[in-house]
Amino acid sequence: MAGAFLACFIAISTLFLVGYANYLSVALGENLLEGNKLEEAGAGFHQRWLLGLAAVGLVLYVISTILFPRAKRAYLEK
């Protein structure tokens, strides 16, 4: 579970940093208010992917929070 949570965290971080780099290149290189550049800059963050991966990470966190005390109790009973 830790590996899956870590994979979600790395994927979210990577998507955010790539989106932020794209946003900065558009924002600093050109006039953001011309045409539809503002919408294109915002779309670079891939909000659905970020929210989906965050939801998966949250579910993994909740599951591990529930299962950890059970595993600890079973280990101590041995």
N, CA and C atoms as an extended XYZ file, in Angstrom:
234
Properties=species:S:1:pos:R:3:atomname:S:1:resname:S:1:resid:I:1 pbc="F F F"
N         0.822       -1.194        0.000 N   MET     1
C         0.000        0.000        0.000 CA  MET     1
C         0.864        1.255        0.000 C   MET     1
N         1.980        1.178        0.681 N   ALA     2
C         2.857        2.344        0.715 CA  ALA     2
C         3.405        2.645       -0.675 C   ALA     2
N         3.697        1.605       -1.433 N   GLY     3
C         4.201        1.795       -2.787 CA  GLY     3
C         3.162        2.456       -3.685 C   GLY     3
N         1.910        2.022       -3.566 N   ALA     4
C         0.838        2.618       -4.368 CA  ALA     4
C         0.614        4.080       -3.968 C   ALA     4
N         0.653        4.355       -2.664 N   PHE     5
C         0.490        5.733       -2.206 CA  PHE     5
C         1.643        6.604       -2.700 C   PHE     5
N         2.850        6.081       -2.629 N   LEU     6
C         4.017        6.819       -3.102 CA  LEU     6
C         3.947        7.064       -4.610 C   LEU     6
N         3.461        6.082       -5.356 N   ALA     7
C         3.302        6.249       -6.806 CA  ALA     7
C         2.292        7.350       -7.116 C   ALA     7
N         1.195        7.401       -6.374 N   CYS     8
C         0.205        8.479       -6.559 CA  CYS     8
C         0.826        9.833       -6.240 C   CYS     8
N         1.592        9.894       -5.169 N   PHE     9
C         2.215       11.157       -4.781 CA  PHE     9
C         3.196       11.639       -5.837 C   PHE     9
N         4.014       10.721       -6.351 N   ILE    10
C         4.988       11.097       -7.381 CA  ILE    10
C         4.282       11.523       -8.660 C   ILE    10
N         3.214       10.817       -9.029 N   ALA    11
C         2.468       11.176      -10.238 CA  ALA    11
C         1.824       12.546      -10.099 C   ALA    11
N         1.240       12.823       -8.946 N   ILE    12
C         0.622       14.136       -8.710 CA  ILE    12
C         1.680       15.229       -8.762 C   ILE    12
N         2.795       15.002       -8.110 N   SER    13
C         3.866       16.004       -8.101 CA  SER    13
C         4.384       16.274       -9.508 C   SER    13
N         4.579       15.205      -10.279 N   THR    14
C         5.073       15.352      -11.643 CA  THR    14
C         4.082       16.102      -12.516 C   THR    14
N         2.810       15.714      -12.458 N   LEU    15
C         1.790       16.407      -13.252 CA  LEU    15
C         1.701       17.882      -12.882 C   LEU    15
N         1.757       18.174      -11.597 N   PHE    16
C         1.667       19.566      -11.172 CA  PHE    16
C         2.870       20.366      -11.640 C   PHE    16
N         4.063       19.813      -11.482 N   LEU    17
C         5.267       20.558      -11.873 CA  LEU    17
C         5.341       20.771      -13.382 C   LEU    17
N         4.944       19.779      -14.168 N   VAL    18
C         4.925       19.937      -15.620 CA  VAL    18
C         3.888       20.985      -16.022 C   VAL    18
N         2.716       20.934      -15.411 N   GLY    19
C         1.682       21.932      -15.689 CA  GLY    19
C         2.117       23.331      -15.287 C   GLY    19
N         2.788       23.427      -14.163 N   TYR    20
C         3.255       24.737      -13.700 CA  TYR    20
C         4.339       25.287      -14.618 C   TYR    20
N         5.210       24.407      -15.100 N   ALA    21
C         6.249       24.844      -16.044 CA  ALA    21
C         5.622       25.335      -17.346 C   ALA    21
N         4.604       24.620      -17.825 N   ASN    22
C         3.901       25.071      -19.035 CA  ASN    22
C         3.212       26.412      -18.805 C   ASN    22
N         2.600       26.559      -17.650 N   TYR    23
C         1.924       27.814      -17.326 CA  TYR    23
C         2.921       28.975      -17.291 C   TYR    23
N         4.055       28.745      -16.647 N   LEU    24
C         5.055       29.811      -16.571 CA  LEU    24
C         5.615       30.169      -17.947 C   LEU    24
N         5.802       29.173      -18.805 N   SER    25
C         6.324       29.475      -20.137 CA  SER    25
C         5.330       30.298      -20.941 C   SER    25
N         4.039       30.023      -20.785 N   VAL    26
C         3.025       30.811      -21.491 CA  VAL    26
C         2.889       32.186      -20.849 C   VAL    26
N         2.894       32.231      -19.522 N   ALA    27
C         2.669       33.490      -18.818 CA  ALA    27
C         3.827       34.458      -18.994 C   ALA    27
N         5.044       33.958      -18.997 N   LEU    28
C         6.199       34.842      -19.084 CA  LEU    28
C         6.586       35.147      -20.531 C   LEU    28
N         6.232       34.264      -21.440 N   GLY    29
C         6.664       34.432      -22.816 CA  GLY    29
C         5.732       35.280      -23.664 C   GLY    29
N         4.464       35.270      -23.353 N   GLU    30
C         3.483       35.939      -24.208 CA  GLU    30
C         2.469       36.678      -23.348 C   GLU    30
N         1.622       37.431      -24.011 N   ASN    31
C         0.531       38.105      -23.322 CA  ASN    31
C        -0.579       37.097      -23.083 C   ASN    31
N        -0.887       36.846      -21.838 N   LEU    32
C        -1.865       35.833      -21.474 CA  LEU    32
C        -3.278       36.193      -21.896 C   LEU    32
N        -3.565       37.470      -22.059 N   LEU    33
C        -4.927       37.887      -22.340 CA  LEU    33
C        -5.261       37.888      -23.828 C   LEU    33
N        -4.318       37.539      -24.679 N   GLU    34
C        -4.583       37.478      -26.109 CA  GLU    34
C        -5.193       36.133      -26.468 C   GLU    34
N        -6.260       36.168      -27.241 N   GLY    35
C        -6.887       34.942      -27.728 CA  GLY    35
C        -7.340       34.039      -26.598 C   GLY    35
N        -7.084       32.762      -26.750 N   ASN    36
C        -7.493       31.793      -25.724 CA  ASN    36
C        -6.294       31.237      -24.963 C   ASN    36
N        -5.248       31.998      -24.838 N   LYS    37
C        -4.026       31.547      -24.163 CA  LYS    37
C        -4.249       31.318      -22.670 C   LYS    37
N        -5.133       32.094      -22.076 N   LEU    38
C        -5.413       31.926      -20.651 CA  LEU    38
C        -6.058       30.566      -20.387 C   LEU    38
N        -6.994       30.165      -21.247 N   GLU    39
C        -7.635       28.860      -21.096 CA  GLU    39
C        -6.645       27.731      -21.344 C   GLU    39
N        -5.775       27.901      -22.331 N   GLU    40
C        -4.772       26.883      -22.617 CA  GLU    40
C        -3.793       26.736      -21.453 C   GLU    40
N        -3.457       27.834      -20.830 N   ALA    41
C        -2.525       27.779      -19.699 CA  ALA    41
C        -3.147       27.042      -18.518 C   ALA    41
N        -4.417       27.271      -18.272 N   GLY    42
C        -5.093       26.588      -17.173 CA  GLY    42
C        -5.313       25.112      -17.444 C   GLY    42
N        -5.499       24.746      -18.705 N   ALA    43
C        -5.733       23.345      -19.063 CA  ALA    43
C        -4.468       22.507      -18.911 C   ALA    43
N        -3.324       23.134      -18.836 N   GLY    44
C        -2.068       22.406      -18.702 CA  GLY    44
C        -1.901       21.714      -17.366 C   GLY    44
N        -2.743       22.030      -16.405 N   PHE    45
C        -2.623       21.416      -15.082 CA  PHE    45
C        -3.304       20.051      -14.982 C   PHE    45
N        -4.093       19.655      -15.963 N   HIS    46
C        -4.760       18.346      -15.976 CA  HIS    46
C        -5.513       18.109      -14.668 C   HIS    46
N        -6.504       18.955      -14.420 N   GLN    47
C        -7.203       18.919      -13.138 CA  GLN    47
C        -7.878       17.586      -12.859 C   GLN    47
N        -8.436       16.957      -13.874 N   ARG    48
C        -9.120       15.671      -13.638 CA  ARG    48
C        -8.139       14.590      -13.207 C   ARG    48
N        -6.968       14.557      -13.841 N   TRP    49
C        -5.954       13.595      -13.434 CA  TRP    49
C        -5.487       13.866      -12.009 C   TRP    49
N        -5.264       15.144      -11.695 N   LEU    50
C        -4.812       15.488      -10.345 CA  LEU    50
C        -5.852       15.103       -9.299 C   LEU    50
N        -7.112       15.400       -9.570 N   LEU    51
C        -8.172       15.057       -8.611 CA  LEU    51
C        -8.345       13.544       -8.493 C   LEU    51
N        -8.261       12.829       -9.603 N   GLY    52
C        -8.384       11.376       -9.563 CA  GLY    52
C        -7.269       10.722       -8.779 C   GLY    52
N        -6.043       11.152       -9.025 N   LEU    53
C        -4.916       10.591       -8.272 CA  LEU    53
C        -4.979       10.969       -6.793 C   LEU    53
N        -5.441       12.178       -6.501 N   ALA    54
C        -5.599       12.580       -5.100 CA  ALA    54
C        -6.668       11.737       -4.416 C   ALA    54
N        -7.738       11.420       -5.131 N   ALA    55
C        -8.795       10.574       -4.562 CA  ALA    55
C        -8.277        9.162       -4.292 C   ALA    55
N        -7.498        8.614       -5.221 N   VAL    56
C        -6.918        7.290       -5.014 CA  VAL    56
C        -5.972        7.308       -3.812 C   VAL    56
N        -5.165        8.348       -3.699 N   GLY    57
C        -4.272        8.476       -2.548 CA  GLY    57
C        -5.035        8.578       -1.244 C   GLY    57
N        -6.137        9.307       -1.253 N   LEU    58
C        -6.957        9.444       -0.050 CA  LEU    58
C        -7.585        8.106        0.337 C   LEU    58
N        -8.079        7.365       -0.637 N   VAL    59
C        -8.656        6.044       -0.356 CA  VAL    59
C        -7.591        5.109        0.211 C   VAL    59
N        -6.401        5.121       -0.359 N   LEU    60
C        -5.316        4.294        0.169 CA  LEU    60
C        -4.957        4.693        1.597 C   LEU    60
N        -4.970        5.983        1.872 N   TYR    61
C        -4.676        6.462        3.224 CA  TYR    61
C        -5.727        5.964        4.222 C   TYR    61
N        -6.996        6.069        3.844 N   VAL    62
C        -8.067        5.636        4.749 CA  VAL    62
C        -7.994        4.132        4.987 C   VAL    62
N        -7.760        3.374        3.924 N   ILE    63
C        -7.654        1.917        4.071 CA  ILE    63
C        -6.488        1.553        4.984 C   ILE    63
N        -5.346        2.195        4.794 N   SER    64
C        -4.192        1.870        5.640 CA  SER    64
C        -4.417        2.315        7.078 C   SER    64
N        -5.153        3.394        7.277 N   THR    65
C        -5.470        3.845        8.636 CA  THR    65
C        -6.356        2.835        9.347 C   THR    65
N        -7.227        2.180        8.607 N   ILE    66
C        -8.103        1.168        9.200 CA  ILE    66
C        -7.344       -0.134        9.426 C   ILE    66
N        -6.521       -0.541        8.472 N   LEU    67
C        -5.863       -1.835        8.559 CA  LEU    67
C        -4.639       -1.857        9.473 C   LEU    67
N        -3.979       -0.733        9.681 N   PHE    68
C        -2.768       -0.721       10.506 CA  PHE    68
C        -3.024       -1.173       11.943 C   PHE    68
N        -4.045       -0.651       12.639 N   PRO    69
C        -4.267       -1.133       14.017 CA  PRO    69
C        -4.584       -2.629       14.073 C   PRO    69
N        -5.285       -3.134       13.050 N   ARG    70
C        -5.577       -4.570       13.029 CA  ARG    70
C        -4.288       -5.381       12.878 C   ARG    70
N        -3.427       -4.952       11.994 N   ALA    71
C        -2.166       -5.667       11.788 CA  ALA    71
C        -1.289       -5.573       13.030 C   ALA    71
N        -1.282       -4.435       13.675 N   LYS    72
C        -0.479       -4.255       14.889 CA  LYS    72
C        -1.002       -5.159       16.000 C   LYS    72
N        -2.320       -5.227       16.146 N   ARG    73
C        -2.928       -6.071       17.167 CA  ARG    73
C        -2.603       -7.552       16.901 C   ARG    73
N        -2.689       -7.966       15.640 N   ALA    74
C        -2.398       -9.360       15.299 CA  ALA    74
C        -0.924       -9.682       15.551 C   ALA    74
N        -0.060       -8.727       15.288 N   TYR    75
C         1.381       -8.935       15.513 CA  TYR    75
C         1.683       -9.054       17.013 C   TYR    75
N         1.042       -8.225       17.813 N   LEU    76
C         1.292       -8.250       19.259 CA  LEU    76
C         0.706       -9.496       19.926 C   LEU    76
N        -0.312      -10.095       19.340 N   GLU    77
C        -0.914      -11.288       19.913 CA  GLU    77
C        -0.065      -12.529       19.704 C   GLU    77
N         0.866      -12.481       18.768 N   LYS    78
C         1.715      -13.660       18.491 CA  LYS    78
C         2.696      -13.921       19.581 C   LYS    78
